[in-house]
Amino acid sequence: MAQKTTIDFDDEMEAALGELMAIDGTKKLAIKRSLLAEVARRRRSVALLDLINSWEATDGPIDPAHLAWADEILDRQGVPR
């Protein structure tokens, strides 16, 4: 069942919503798509942490040399940390 929610936006949030509306067309669609995208992003983050924990529980901690190698690759690709 659909529910209505009222949200008060400050100027920063209004500006962000304006950017999203330029992509999605309407406030309603922009808010819905953004909310769903954020939930999906958080689920991926949790799943990745679960995978790492499972891996380490089975095979032991990830080797520091491997972590350094991965950090070097991420740095070369400009991935923010």
Secondary structure by P-SEA (a helix, b strand, c coil): cbbbbbbbbcaaaaaaaaaaaaacccaaaaaaaaaaaaaaaaaaaaaaaaaaaaaaaacccccaaaaaaaaaaaaaacccc
